[in-house]
Structure formats: C-alpha cells, structure tokens
Amino acid sequence: MFFDEIRWQYRLLLVNIDDHQELYELKEYLDYSVTELSSRRLLVIGVDKKVVQLSNNSLSCLPSLSETQKRLHKNKAILIGLDGGIKQQYDAVDAVRIFSDIDAMPIRRRERKGN
C-alpha cells in the first residue's frame, strides 16, 4: 500500500541496516546530503530486523516491515524509481553510484533539463 501511495512522488532507497553504528553513519550522511536527496526526490528507508525507519523525511506513514524486507530480499540496498519499479540492486551503499544511477534515469534527465 505504501509503495503505491508514494509512486510518482518519490524515489526510494531501501537500505538493509546491520547495526546501530551503520544506522548512525547513514543518518549522518543523510543530514550532510539533504540538498542532493531533495533535488532527486529521494527518500531513504533504513530497515533492520525489527524496524523500518524513514531517515530523511517525515511522512505520515511507513511501509510495513514485511513489505520492505520482501522488496529488499538479500540485497544491501535497492533503488526504486518514481514508477515504483526496482531500478537497481546494490551490495553496498555507495552514494556516488546511487546518485549517478538516478541521474541517468530518463525522468531525472527531463527534470534536470526543466531547471
């Protein structure tokens, strides 16, 4: 339900969080990258074994843990496009690669031309 509701509004990066230190580092990076995330309409959702945490926005609802884990499967992270489809799967969270992948998407290229 959540994924259908935000389709065409946001891109999502689902990240499988292994421990508290990793979550802290992710949040620290997100605080530093607010402009880049906002310009790409990218929300980052951290998922550990028990909790789903939206790390860089305050939406009124979150996806269920089971729904998010199902999409992540065994990947470290996945990128979901505005259309709701999985665009890329990652073994590691590499912001440069993720931003590059987003910037190569046709809709993102059109967004950039409009600015």
N, C-alpha and C positions, 0 to 999 in steps of 0.2 A: 504494500500500500504506500509506504513512504517513498519508495523509488518512483512510483507512478506520479505521486503528487509533486515532486520537485523536477520532474522531466521538463526540459526546455528552460528551466530557471537556473540550474547549477550543474557544473561538472562535479564529480565526486572522486576523491582519492580515498579508498578504504585501506587502512593500514593495520596489519596484524601486530599488536604490541606484545612483546615478550615479558617485559618487566617495568617497574616504576621508573628506573633510570631512562629507559628508552622513551617512555611517555613524557618525562620531563624534557628530554632533548628535543622531541618532536614539538612540544608546546613552545619551547624556547625558539626554535626555528620559525614556527608559525608567527610568533609575535614579531620577529625580525622581518618576515616576508609578507606582511599584510597587504602592501600595495600590489605585489606580483600576484598574490592569490585573488585579490579583489578584481583586478583587471582581467583575469582569466575566468572569473565567476567559478572559482574552485573552492569547494568545501572539503575539509579533511576530517575523516571519521576514524578515530582510533578504536580498535576492538581488542580486548583481551579475553580471557576465558569466561569472564562473568559480566562484563560491562561494555556498552557502546558509548563512546564519548565524542561529542562533536567538539572539535578543538578550536575552531576559528570563526564561529558564528553562533547566534542564539536563535535557532529555530524553535518553534513551539512543540515539535515532535521529533522523535528519533526513530530510526528503523529498529526492528526487533533484533535481538542478539542472534537468534537462529537464522533470520533472513540475511543478516550481514555475514555471518560465518559461512553460510551456504554460498554466497557470491564470492567470498574470498577463497574458499576451498583451502588449498595448501599454499597459496601464494603469500608472499610478504606484503604485497600491495597490489591493488588493481585500480585502473583508471576507468571511470565510467563517464561517457560523453553526455552532452546535453540531450541526446535522443534516448538515453537510458541504456545504451549498449556498452558492453565491455570493450574498451579500445586498446588496452594494453595490460599485461600482467608483468609484475616485477618480482625479482628475487631479493632486491634491496631497494631502499628508499633513496633515490638519487634525484634531488630537486632539479638539477640542471637537465637531466634526461627527461624528467616528467614535464617540465616547462617546455622543453623542445618538442616533445611529442604533442603537447596541447597546441603549441604554436603552428605545428604542421597540419592540424586538422582544418578541413575546408571552412567550417563555420567560423573558427577562430581567425583564419586569414581574412574572411569577409568582415569580421568585427574590427580587425586592425585597420583595414582599408577605410572603414567608416569613420575612424578617429582622426 
